[in-house]
Amino acid sequence: MVRDAVETHFAEVVGALTPGPPTDPGQPVRPGTTLTGARCRELFAVQLGSRLLDVAARHMRTQDEGFYTIGSSGHEGNAAVAAALRVTDPALLHYRSGAFYLARSAQAGRLAEEGLRDVLLGLAAAAEEPIAGGRHKVFGNRDLAVIPQTSTIASHLPRAVGVGFAVERARVLGVPSPWPRDAVAVCSFGDASMNHATALSGLNTAAFGRFRGLAVPVLFVCEDNGIGISVRTPPDWIEQARHPLLAYFQADGCDLAEAYDVARKAADHVRTTRAPAFLHLRTVRLMGHAGSDVEIAYRTRREIASDLDRDPLVRTARLLVEAGLAQPEELLSRYEAERDHVLKLAMECARRPRLASAEEVMAPIAPRRPDRVAADVARVAPMEVRERAFGTLPELEGKLTLAQAVNRTLADAMALDPGVVVFGEDVARKGGVYGVTRGLLRRFGAERVFDTLLDEQAVLGLALGAGVSGMVPVPEVQYLAYLHNALDQIRGEASTLGFFSQGVFSNPLVLRVASYAYQKGFGGHFHNDNSIAALKDIPGVVLASPARPDDAAAMLRTCLSAARVDGSVCVFLEPIALYHTRDLFDEGDGGWLAPYAPPARWGETHVPIGRARSYGEGRDLTIVTFGNGLRMSLRAAVRLTAEEVGCRVLDLRWLSPLPVDDLMRAAELTGRVLVADETRRGGGVSESVMAALIDNGFTGPIARVTSRDSFIPLGPAADTVLLSEADIERAARAMLA
């Protein structure tokens, strides 16, 4: 195997070092540091292992046996950060954190080979890889409190803040947590990622929490190598761009002793003050961005050589040699022996089986244990607890609106489980824009019902951190259009955690979103968005879309139980226009109200994920719909029935996964299907419904009527682009003609 300049440089420089007089390994490795000689030797072994993993990754790629070559060379100073923390501190790591991972593995008492094997199996995409099972190369291990992250664009920073927040909130609430009460969450990322919106959101959220007097024990570690792929980070930009309210610590990440001392100070600051801090490690990037990267295309030879001169592995070797704790030839012999060992281990890992079927790949995406969910749904708080929470029990209130049903269900869930927390913009004192969470703050207190800053990424990041920390978060996003500001927190973070950890980690989540259009007197695109296309194709995410109050209560209980039992990520789409609707056909008929089921009936009224609801017994036409479309379809069906047309209406209720069995049953009963879809024609729900019918062998006529492919304008003009009752009725008549 040909050696590159980094390996050659190490051999040349270390071979020329002059040993110093021997020193006591128990004493500082040099004056002024707290890093002892013995600790320095331990961390050098970790740094060397990390470096050789990068060598092995490139060798494996040349043999077509490895599939990931973004390495940690030049960032080996992050071993000092691991050494400054505890093995029980939750860590969300940058993809150049190889030395951190190996150091933590050693801290846990594991053999050096175990940490190396973890990483090498990931490089080989081997099914035996202990965290992702060959699905992606990530750093993760439950026993090491390392939560797997892709970390490519700092999308993990909001979650890291949520983890830090949850450490303290779990302690206050007395909720079991996987993290110790004095834990520190650590989150590492690169300088280029510092400019991403998610990074800024995470830093700002932590600072905002501290400004408000909240405990947010998070250590942000920016590993600043001065370049992102080929784009330079201006000198001192990170120092200038950091949040001014975060305690700032800076160290040369290429100098192990300095990095160790400063990292300890930063970690101790966070642990004792419970306040966030920013550790700026100046590093270098060696061997390019990845194995395929040709640095000379965008960097000068002088720049590359300058970074090589700061090689942290060489500098740690110099520390040991000058302290008389190692001889140059000893370190070179060790390098060669360890190199041979890692390369041999790499090829052994490359021969391990890989995932070979779609079923194997997809197994961790969305585990479903419906029997356990059903059992959990039936659980209820003791009667005295419910009476204290409600005053008048909801089952004795009479018929409720959809908004009231959601409110009472949330209260019942919070009475049962102290780990259920409700938060978002305006949800606490105001009770939400539409009053859905009204009264919850008074009943359950500010520790469990609270307002966040106005940043959807922050809202979801807090939820993801709380979920992975043992809570059941119920965040609210005020309007569907606002969710798109932070969609990657669902797409790239929430939905992938189980996939990247084979279900070892999960982020149970029930995200409530005020959704769809048809509001009266409160219009415009941002308050009347009808597009869920960006949510529908996220693997494993449950999309619930209740229309009626009784369904809303039952489905919300299902989502909460699925989150708790299976770690499900659920998005609960609440039709704004139906929140306070009372009537179905005529003013005052109360046809859209429903009683709240008493707990004794929760089992029998349980709505499993993927089960639809049918109305009517007609044999001429099935109208398939959901959300606002249900009310419109029922009204249209009554008029059609008066003309002796037999209609049945199927409310999908679940938009992902679709209730395919119920859909097929309803379709076959009439032989004709009309899909009434309030979302857009392109990318809307109707496309999935029609595809499911055809894929499952339905051969009868299928038609659809939808809203237009348009944003929703202000005022009466909205009616020109939205699905209407008249549209449904016309389409039905056309099918029956």
C-alpha positions in Angstrom: 0.0 0.0 0.0 1.5 3.4 -1.1 1.9 5.8 1.8 0.8 9.4 1.4 2.5 12.6 2.6 0.8 12.5 6.0 2.3 9.1 6.9 5.7 10.0 5.4 5.8 13.2 7.3 5.0 11.5 10.6 7.9 9.0 10.1 10.4 11.7 9.1 9.6 14.2 11.9 9.2 11.7 14.7 12.4 9.9 13.6 14.4 13.1 14.0 13.1 14.1 17.5 15.6 14.4 20.3 14.5 12.7 23.6 14.5 14.7 26.8 15.4 13.6 30.3 13.0 11.0 31.7 10.1 12.4 33.8 7.6 10.7 36.1 4.6 9.6 34.1 2.4 10.7 37.0 3.6 14.3 36.7 2.5 16.9 34.1 3.9 16.0 30.6 5.2 19.6 30.5 5.2 22.6 32.9 1.9 24.4 33.2 -0.4 21.6 32.1 -2.7 19.2 34.0 -2.1 16.5 31.5 0.1 13.8 33.0 2.6 11.8 31.1 0.6 8.6 31.6 -2.6 10.2 30.4 -0.7 11.6 27.4 0.4 8.2 26.5 -3.1 6.8 26.7 -4.5 9.6 24.5 -1.6 9.2 22.0 -2.7 5.6 21.6 -6.2 6.8 20.8 -5.0 9.5 18.4 -2.9 6.9 16.6 -5.8 4.5 16.3 -8.0 7.2 14.9 -5.3 8.2 12.3 -4.9 4.6 11.2 -8.6 4.2 10.8 -8.3 6.8 8.1 -5.5 5.0 6.5 -7.5 1.8 6.6 -10.6 3.6 5.1 -8.6 4.7 2.1 -7.1 1.2 1.6 -10.5 -0.4 1.9 -11.8 1.9 -0.8 -9.1 1.0 -3.2 -10.1 -2.7 -2.7 -13.8 -1.9 -3.1 -14.3 -3.1 0.4 -14.9 0.2 2.1 -17.6 2.9 1.4 -16.7 5.9 3.5 -13.5 7.9 3.5 -14.4 11.2 5.3 -11.7 10.9 8.1 -10.6 12.5 11.3 -7.0 13.2 10.5 -6.0 16.5 11.9 -8.9 16.5 14.4 -7.3 13.9 16.8 -7.3 16.6 19.4 -10.9 15.9 20.1 -9.6 12.9 22.2 -8.9 15.6 24.8 -12.6 16.6 24.8 -13.6 13.0 25.5 -11.0 12.8 28.3 -12.4 16.0 29.9 -15.9 14.5 30.0 -17.5 11.4 31.5 -18.5 8.3 29.7 -22.1 9.0 30.8 -22.3 12.4 29.2 -24.5 12.2 26.1 -22.5 13.0 23.0 -23.7 14.0 19.5 -20.6 13.9 17.4 -19.2 15.4 14.2 -18.2 13.0 11.5 -14.5 13.8 12.2 -14.7 12.6 15.8 -12.9 9.3 15.5 -10.5 10.0 18.3 -13.3 11.1 20.6 -15.1 7.9 20.0 -12.0 5.7 20.6 -11.2 7.7 23.8 -14.7 7.2 25.1 -14.6 3.5 24.3 -11.4 3.2 26.3 -12.9 5.2 29.1 -15.6 2.6 29.4 -13.0 -0.1 29.9 -13.3 -1.6 26.5 -10.3 -3.1 24.7 -8.7 -0.8 22.1 -9.6 -3.3 19.4 -13.3 -3.1 20.2 -13.5 0.6 19.4 -11.5 0.1 16.2 -13.7 -2.7 15.1 -16.8 -0.7 15.7 -15.6 1.9 13.2 -14.1 -0.5 10.7 -17.4 -2.5 10.5 -19.1 0.8 9.7 -16.6 1.6 7.0 -17.3 -1.8 5.5 -21.1 -1.4 5.8 -21.1 -4.7 7.6 -24.4 -5.9 9.0 -22.6 -6.7 12.3 -21.6 -3.1 12.8 -23.0 -2.5 16.3 -25.0 0.8 15.9 -26.3 1.2 12.4 -25.9 -2.4 11.3 -24.2 -1.4 8.0 -26.8 1.2 7.1 -24.5 4.2 7.4 -21.1 5.0 8.9 -21.9 6.9 12.1 -20.4 7.2 15.6 -22.9 5.7 18.1 -23.1 3.4 21.0 -25.7 3.3 23.7 -23.3 2.0 26.4 -21.0 5.0 25.6 -23.9 7.5 25.5 -23.0 8.4 21.9 -26.2 9.2 20.0 -25.6 8.6 16.3 -25.7 11.6 14.0 -25.1 12.3 10.3 -24.0 15.8 11.4 -23.3 16.9 7.9 -24.9 20.3 8.2 -25.0 20.8 12.0 -28.6 19.6 12.0 -27.9 17.9 15.4 -27.3 21.1 17.3 -31.0 21.8 18.1 -31.3 18.2 19.3 -28.2 18.6 21.5 -29.8 21.6 23.2 -32.9 19.5 23.7 -30.8 16.8 25.4 -29.2 19.3 27.7 -32.6 20.9 28.5 -34.0 17.4 29.1 -31.3 16.5 31.5 -32.4 19.2 33.8 -36.1 19.0 33.1 -36.2 15.2 33.8 -34.5 15.9 37.2 -37.1 18.5 38.1 -40.0 16.4 37.0 -38.6 13.2 38.6 -38.9 11.4 35.3 -36.5 8.5 34.6 -33.7 9.5 32.2 -30.8 7.7 30.6 -28.5 10.5 31.6 -27.2 11.2 35.1 -28.6 14.3 36.8 -25.3 16.2 36.5 -24.7 15.2 32.9 -23.3 17.5 30.3 -24.5 17.2 26.7 -21.6 17.6 24.2 -22.0 18.4 20.6 -19.2 18.7 18.0 -19.3 20.2 14.6 -17.1 21.8 11.9 -16.5 25.4 11.2 -18.3 25.4 7.9 -21.4 24.0 9.5 -21.3 26.9 12.0 -22.9 29.0 9.3 -25.9 26.8 8.7 -29.3 27.8 10.0 -29.6 24.8 12.3 -26.3 25.6 14.0 -27.3 29.2 14.6 -30.7 28.0 15.9 -29.0 25.6 18.3 -26.6 28.2 19.6 -29.3 30.8 19.9 -31.7 28.5 21.7 -29.1 27.6 24.3 -28.2 31.2 24.8 -31.9 32.2 25.0 -32.5 29.5 27.6 -29.6 30.8 29.7 -30.7 34.4 29.3 -34.1 33.3 30.7 -32.4 31.6 33.7 -32.9 28.1 32.5 -30.3 25.3 33.0 -29.0 24.2 29.6 -25.8 22.1 30.2 -24.5 21.9 26.7 -20.9 22.0 25.5 -20.7 23.1 21.9 -17.3 22.1 20.3 -16.5 23.7 17.0 -13.5 21.9 15.4 -12.3 24.7 13.2 -9.9 23.4 10.5 -10.4 26.5 8.4 -12.1 24.9 5.4 -15.4 23.3 4.4 -14.7 20.9 1.5 -13.1 23.6 -0.7 -14.6 26.7 0.8 -12.3 28.6 3.2 -13.5 29.9 6.6 -12.1 33.3 7.1 -9.5 33.5 9.9 -11.1 34.4 13.3 -14.6 34.0 11.8 -15.7 31.4 14.4 -14.5 33.6 17.3 -16.4 36.6 15.9 -19.5 34.7 14.9 -20.0 32.8 18.2 -23.0 33.8 20.3 -22.0 36.5 22.7 -24.0 35.1 25.6 -22.2 31.7 25.5 -19.1 31.3 27.7 -16.2 31.1 25.2 -13.1 28.8 25.5 -10.4 28.6 22.8 -7.6 26.1 22.4 -5.2 24.8 19.8 -6.7 21.4 19.0 -3.3 20.3 17.6 -1.7 20.7 21.0 -3.0 17.9 23.1 -2.0 19.4 26.5 -3.6 22.8 25.7 -6.7 21.1 24.3 -7.0 18.9 27.4 -6.6 21.8 29.9 -9.1 24.1 28.1 -11.6 21.3 27.5 -11.5 20.4 31.2 -12.2 24.0 32.1 -15.0 24.2 29.6 -16.6 21.0 30.7 -16.3 21.9 34.4 -17.9 25.3 33.7 -20.9 23.6 32.0 -21.2 20.9 34.7 -21.1 23.3 37.7 -23.0 26.3 36.3 -25.5 24.2 34.2 -25.0 26.8 31.5 -24.0 26.3 27.9 -20.5 27.0 26.6 -18.6 27.2 23.3 -15.3 25.4 23.0 -13.4 26.6 19.9 -10.7 24.0 18.9 -8.4 25.2 16.1 -7.5 22.1 14.1 -6.2 21.2 10.7 -7.6 18.9 8.0 -5.2 16.3 6.7 -5.8 14.0 3.7 -8.4 16.2 2.2 -12.1 16.3 2.7 -12.5 12.6 1.8 -10.6 9.9 -0.1 -11.8 11.2 -3.5 -10.8 14.8 -2.8 -7.9 16.3 -4.7 -6.8 19.2 -2.5 -4.2 20.6 -4.8 -7.1 21.7 -7.1 -8.1 24.4 -4.7 -5.3 24.7 -2.1 -1.7 25.8 -2.6 1.1 23.4 -1.7 2.2 25.9 1.0 -1.2 25.7 2.6 -1.2 22.0 2.7 2.4 21.9 4.0 1.5 24.4 6.7 -1.3 22.1 8.0 1.0 19.2 7.9 3.4 21.0 10.2 0.6 21.2 12.8 -0.2 17.5 12.6 -1.6 16.7 16.1 -0.3 13.2 16.1 3.2 14.4 15.5 2.8 17.0 18.2 1.7 14.5 20.8 4.6 12.3 19.8 6.9 15.3 20.4 5.4 15.8 23.8 6.1 12.3 24.8 9.6 12.2 23.4 10.7 15.6 24.9 9.3 14.5 28.3 11.4 11.4 28.1 8.4 9.2 28.1 9.1 7.6 24.7 11.9 7.1 22.3 11.4 8.0 18.6 12.2 4.5 17.4 9.7 3.1 19.9 6.9 5.3 18.5 7.8 4.5 14.9 7.8 0.8 15.7 4.5 1.1 17.4 3.1 3.0 14.5 4.1 0.2 12.1 2.9 -2.6 14.3 -0.4 -0.8 14.9 -0.8 0.0 11.2 -0.4 -3.7 10.3 -2.9 -4.7 12.9 -5.5 -2.1 11.9 -5.2 -3.0 8.2 -5.5 -6.7 9.0 -8.5 -6.0 11.2 -10.0 -3.8 8.4 -9.9 -6.6 5.9 -11.4 -9.0 8.4 -14.3 -6.6 8.9 -14.6 -6.2 5.1 -15.3 -9.9 4.8 -18.2 -9.8 7.2 -21.8 -10.1 5.7 -23.6 -7.0 4.5 -27.2 -6.2 4.3 -28.6 -8.2 1.4 -32.4 -7.4 1.2 -34.8 -4.5 1.3 -36.4 -6.2 4.4 -33.1 -6.2 6.3 -32.4 -2.6 5.4 -35.8 -1.3 6.3 -36.3 -3.4 9.5 -35.6 -0.5 12.0 -37.5 2.2 10.2 -40.9 1.9 11.8 -41.4 -0.9 14.3 -45.0 -1.5 15.0 -46.3 -3.4 18.1 -50.1 -2.8 17.8 -51.0 -5.1 20.6 -48.8 -3.2 23.1 -49.9 0.1 21.8 -53.6 -0.9 22.3 -52.8 -2.0 25.8 -51.0 1.3 26.5 -54.0 3.3 25.1 -56.2 1.8 27.8 -54.1 3.0 30.6 -55.5 5.9 32.7 -54.5 8.0 35.6 -56.0 7.3 39.0 -59.5 8.9 39.4 -58.3 11.3 42.1 -55.5 12.5 39.8 -58.0 13.1 37.0 -60.4 14.9 39.2 -57.7 17.2 40.4 -56.6 17.8 36.8 -60.1 18.5 35.4 -62.5 19.5 38.0 -65.4 18.4 35.8 -64.4 15.1 34.1 -64.5 15.5 30.3 -66.8 12.5 29.9 -69.3 14.4 31.9 -69.1 17.7 29.9 -71.4 16.6 27.1 -70.5 16.9 23.5 -67.2 18.5 22.6 -65.6 20.3 19.6 -62.5 18.9 18.0 -60.3 21.5 19.8 -61.8 20.6 23.1 -61.3 16.9 22.5 -57.6 17.4 21.8 -57.3 19.6 24.9 -58.9 17.0 27.2 -56.9 14.2 25.7 -53.7 16.1 26.3 -54.7 16.7 29.9 -55.5 13.0 30.4 -52.1 12.0 28.9 -50.3 14.5 31.2 -52.2 13.3 34.2 -51.1 9.7 33.4 -47.5 10.2 32.4 -45.3 12.9 34.1 -42.9 12.6 31.1 -45.5 14.1 28.7 -44.5 17.8 28.0 -46.4 20.2 25.8 -44.6 23.2 24.3 -44.4 25.5 21.3 -45.1 29.1 20.4 -48.0 30.6 22.4 -49.1 27.3 23.8 -48.8 28.2 27.5 -50.2 31.4 28.9 -52.3 32.1 25.8 -53.3 28.5 25.3 -52.5 28.4 21.6 -53.7 30.6 18.8 -56.9 28.6 18.7 -57.2 27.8 22.4 -56.4 24.1 22.0 -53.9 24.1 24.9 -55.9 26.5 27.1 -55.8 25.6 30.8 -52.9 23.1 30.6 -50.4 25.6 32.1 -52.6 26.2 35.1 -53.2 22.5 35.6 -49.7 21.1 35.1 -47.3 23.9 35.6 -44.6 25.7 33.7 -42.2 22.8 33.9 -44.5 20.7 31.6 -46.3 23.4 29.6 -44.2 26.2 28.3 -43.7 28.7 25.5 -40.6 28.4 23.3 -38.8 31.1 21.4 -40.3 31.7 17.9 -38.1 29.2 16.0 -39.6 26.0 14.6 -36.1 24.4 14.5 -35.7 25.2 18.2 -39.2 23.7 18.9 -38.4 20.5 17.1 -34.8 20.3 18.4 -36.1 20.5 22.0 -38.6 17.7 21.2 -35.9 15.5 19.7 -33.6 16.0 22.6 -36.4 15.4 25.1 -37.6 12.2 23.3 -34.2 10.6 23.2 -33.8 11.5 26.9 -36.9 9.5 28.0 -39.7 12.0 27.8 -42.8 12.0 25.5 -42.7 15.5 23.9 -45.8 17.0 22.3 -44.6 20.1 20.5 -46.9 22.4 18.5 -46.1 24.1 15.3 -48.5 26.9 14.9 -49.3 26.5 11.2 -48.5 23.9 8.6 -46.6 26.4 6.4 -44.3 27.1 9.4 -43.2 23.5 9.6 -41.3 23.8 6.3 -38.9 26.1 8.1 -37.7 23.2 10.1 -38.6 20.1 8.0 -35.1 18.6 8.2 -35.5 18.2 11.9 -38.2 15.6 11.0 -36.7 14.3 7.7 -33.0 14.2 8.6 -33.0 13.9 12.4 -36.2 12.4 13.9 -37.0 9.9 11.2 -33.4 8.6 10.8 -32.4 8.0 14.4 -34.0 4.5 14.7 -32.6 3.7 11.2 -29.1 4.7 12.2 -29.2 2.8 15.5 -31.3 -0.3 14.7 -33.9 1.0 17.2 -31.4 1.3 20.1 -32.1 5.0 20.2 -35.5 6.6 19.4 -37.1 10.0 19.6 -40.7 9.4 20.5 -42.6 12.4 19.3 -46.2 13.6 18.7 -45.9 16.8 16.7 -49.2 18.8 16.7 -49.7 21.0 13.6 -52.6 23.4 13.0 -53.2 22.4 9.4 -55.0 22.9 6.1 -57.2 25.8 4.8 -60.8 27.0 4.9 -60.4 29.4 7.8 -62.9 32.2 7.8 -61.5 35.7 8.2 -58.0 34.6 8.7 -56.4 33.8 5.4 -53.4 33.9 3.3 -50.8 31.3 2.4 -49.0 31.1 5.7 -52.1 30.4 7.7 -53.9 28.2 5.1 -51.2 25.9 3.7 -52.7 22.7 2.3 -49.4 20.9 1.2 -48.2 17.8 3.1 -46.1 16.4 0.2 -42.9 17.0 2.1 -44.1 14.9 4.9 -45.7 12.0 3.0 -42.5 10.5 1.7 -40.5 10.4 4.9 -40.0 6.7 5.8 -41.7 5.6 9.1 -43.3 8.9 10.0 -46.9 8.5 11.1 -49.3 11.1 9.6 -52.6 11.4 11.5 -55.4 13.5 10.2 -58.4 13.5 12.4 -61.6 15.3 11.3 -64.1 14.6 14.1 -63.7 15.2 17.9 -64.1 11.5 18.8 -61.5 10.5 16.3 -59.2 13.3 17.4 -59.2 12.0 21.0 -58.8 8.3 20.1 -56.1 9.0 17.4 -54.1 11.3 19.7 -54.1 8.6 22.4 -52.9 6.1 19.8 -50.1 8.5 18.7 -49.0 9.1 22.3 -48.9 5.4 23.0 -47.1 4.6 19.7 -44.5 7.2 20.7 -44.1 5.7 24.1 -44.2 2.0 23.1 -42.5 2.0 19.7 -40.6 5.3 19.7 -42.8 6.4 16.8 -42.5 9.9 15.2 -46.1 11.1 14.7 -47.3 14.2 13.0 -50.8 15.1 14.1 -52.5 17.3 11.5 -55.3 19.2 13.1 -57.8 20.9 10.6 -57.9 24.5 11.8 -61.3 25.1 10.2 -62.9 22.2 12.1 -61.4 23.2 15.6 -64.6 24.9 16.7 -67.1 23.5 14.2 -70.3 22.4 15.8 -72.8 21.7 13.1 -72.8 19.3 10.1 -75.9 20.0 8.0 -78.0 22.7 9.5 -77.2 25.5 12.0 -77.7 24.3 15.5 -77.8 20.6 14.7 -74.6 19.8 16.7 -73.7 17.2 14.2 -70.0 17.8 14.4 -69.8 17.5 18.1 -69.0 14.3 19.9 -68.9 13.1 23.6 -65.5 12.3 25.2 -65.2 8.6 25.7 -64.9 7.6 29.4 -61.6 5.7 30.2 -63.5 2.5 30.5 -64.3 2.7 26.8 -60.8 3.7 25.6 -60.0 0.1 24.7 -63.1 -0.5 22.6 -62.9 3.0 20.9 -59.2 2.6 20.2 -58.2 3.6 16.6 -55.1 1.7 15.5 -52.6 3.3 13.2 -53.8 2.7 9.6 -57.5 2.1 10.2 -60.1 4.2 8.3 -63.7 5.0 9.3 -66.6 4.4 7.0 -69.9 6.3 6.8 -73.0 5.1 5.0 -73.9 1.9 3.4 -74.4 2.9 -0.3 -73.5 0.6 -3.1 -73.1 3.0 -6.0 -70.0 5.1 -5.1 -67.3 5.4 -2.5 -66.0 8.8 -1.7 -62.5 8.6 -0.1 -61.4 11.7 1.8 -60.0 13.1 5.0 -59.8 16.3 7.1 -62.0 19.1 5.9 -63.0 16.9 3.0 -64.9 14.6 5.3 -67.5 17.2 6.3 -67.9 18.4 2.7 -68.2 14.8 1.4 -70.8 13.9 4.0 -72.9 16.9 3.1 -72.6 16.1 -0.6 -73.4 12.5 0.0 -76.7 13.4 1.8 -77.8 15.4 -1.3 -76.8 12.5 -3.6 -78.7 10.0 -1.4 -81.8 12.1 -1.5 -81.7 11.4 -5.3 -81.5 7.7 -4.6 -77.7 7.5 -5.2 -76.1 5.1 -2.8 -72.9 6.8 -1.4 -70.6 5.7 1.3 -67.8 8.0 2.6 -64.5 6.6 3.8 -62.4 8.9 6.1 -58.8 7.8 5.7 -57.8 9.3 9.1 -54.2 8.1 8.6 -52.3 9.5 5.6 -49.2 7.5 6.3 -49.4 4.6 6.5 -52.5 4.6 4.4 -55.3 2.3 5.6 -55.0 0.1 2.5 -57.1 -2.8 3.7 -60.1 -0.5 4.6 -59.6 1.4 1.4 -59.8 -1.7 -0.7 -62.8 -3.1 1.2 -64.7 0.2 0.7 -63.7 0.4 -3.0 -64.9 -3.1 -3.8 -68.2 -2.6 -2.1 -69.2 0.0 -4.7 -66.9 -0.6 -7.6 -66.4 3.1 -8.1 -64.1 5.4 -6.1 -63.9 9.2 -6.0 -61.0 10.7 -4.1 -61.9 14.1 -2.5 -58.6 15.6 -1.6 -58.2 19.1 -0.1 -54.4 19.1 -0.8 -52.9 20.0 -4.1 -53.4 18.0 -7.3 -49.7 17.6 -7.8 -48.0 15.8 -4.9 -51.3 15.5 -2.9 -52.8 12.7 -1.0 -55.0 11.6 -3.9 -52.0 10.4 -5.9 -51.1 7.9 -3.1 -54.7 6.7 -2.8 -55.1 6.1 -6.4 -51.7 4.3 -6.6 -52.7 2.1 -3.7 -55.9 1.1 -5.4 -54.2 0.2 -8.6 -51.3 -1.6 -6.9 -53.7 -3.7 -5.0 -55.7 -4.8 -8.0 -58.8 -2.5 -8.0 -60.1 -2.4 -11.6 -63.2 -0.2 -11.2 -63.4 3.5 -12.2 -61.3 5.9 -10.1 -61.5 9.7 -10.3 -60.3 12.5 -8.1 -61.2 16.0 -7.3 -58.6 18.2 -5.5 -57.5 21.7 -4.7 -55.6 23.5 -7.4 -51.8 23.5 -7.7 -51.7 27.0 -6.2 -50.7 28.8 -3.1 -53.8 29.9 -1.1 -54.6 33.6 -1.5 -56.2 36.0 0.9 -59.9 36.5 1.2 -62.7 35.1 -1.0 -60.2 34.3 -3.8 -59.2 31.3 -1.8 -62.4 29.6 -2.8 -61.3 29.6 -6.4 -58.4 27.2 -5.8 -59.7 25.1 -2.9 -61.7 21.9 -3.1 -65.4 22.6 -2.5 -68.6 20.7 -1.8 -69.8 21.6 -5.2 -66.7 20.1 -6.7 -67.2 16.9 -4.9 -70.9 16.7 -5.9 -70.2 17.5 -9.6 -67.4 14.9 -9.7 -69.7 12.3 -8.1 -72.4 12.9 -10.6 -70.0 12.7 -13.5 -68.8 9.3 -12.3 -72.4 8.0 -11.9 -73.6 9.4 -15.3 
